[in-house]
């Protein structure tokens, strides 16, 4: 683990010697705060990742073999072994063509993140450093790396650090903004909106516990979080997609401030806009809101009817069935009545079958009993 992170820190300023890498000594000689990691012997042809005296094809095979070893280690959750091979792979990049080095950051980012997320000796400081290095390796993946960095911080409970990283990413610009970058930026803003919502909920809880005995500054701070969250959440749900967590948070904000018209418009758009992919949850959220608002059974049934077409086995179909039974809509009564008739006819058939075979069984038993007595 030390070798992997320290190699990133040193870049190409120094090389690992064969003695230090392959004889099991500590690779990291610049930092005594981290424990040394023993590196076992690896395949011989991976010991000298250089093109000197070798054909280009042979070198390429060596590099590909190294990647295969890394993938195998990852699949088996051997994070230490993967880190060791990753160190060798980083060395091979020094002798790779410029064209192939352009694609290397993606490989380093994906594999390195996986190792650092699972390695037992990985620390949040190492992950932070690695993420910062990855952000600077290419502008095309800057925002993606930022998001992944934020997710890791959130998983470790570092809310403030995650928010700070989102704020920095939100202000990032490079050249002419592409469509892809615009979408990624909106996603950055949306997650920032989620954290604003999180802070808003904490303030709301504190205010409710104080039962009105709070300073005006507390209410103003809470409203500030509301505005920031509402702006960013509203933007992301305009883009066709599945945005359930963002929609739920935005609806919660609006309902607290009793902006029911906006809630109705947002949920209706989310459920019925043909540009959005089919999403059962969108209809569930709309139904639940209408139910809270005391809408008529006819309106509620119209929402559940569409949900029934998407997911006939959804748990809300029990409510839909109960509504249909109490309704006067004739088709359902006819179908229900025909179902009862068919059920009765099948029951009579089963009853006759059981009775017939039960009699035969009893007669057979009687014969056997008589034979036994004889």
HELIX and SHEET records of a PDB file:
HELIX    1   1 UNK A    2  UNK A   10  1                                   9    
HELIX    2   2 UNK A   18  UNK A   22  1                                   5    
HELIX    3   3 UNK A   44  UNK A   46  5                                   3    
HELIX    4   4 UNK A   56  UNK A   75  1                                  20    
HELIX    5   5 UNK A   79  UNK A   92  1                                  14    
HELIX    6   6 UNK A   93  UNK A   95  5                                   3    
HELIX    7   7 UNK A   98  UNK A  118  1                                  21    
HELIX    8   8 UNK A  124  UNK A  135  1                                  12    
HELIX    9   9 UNK A  139  UNK A  141  5                                   3    
HELIX   10  10 UNK A  142  UNK A  155  1                                  14    
HELIX   11  11 UNK A  159  UNK A  170  1                                  12    
HELIX   12  12 UNK A  179  UNK A  210  1                                  32    
HELIX   13  13 UNK A  216  UNK A  236  1                                  21    
HELIX   14  14 UNK A  244  UNK A  256  1                                  13    
HELIX   15  15 UNK A  260  UNK A  272  1                                  13    
HELIX   16  16 UNK A  280  UNK A  292  1                                  13    
HELIX   17  17 UNK A  297  UNK A  310  1                                  14    
HELIX   18  18 UNK A  317  UNK A  326  1                                  10    
HELIX   19  19 UNK A  331  UNK A  373  1                                  43    
END                                                                             
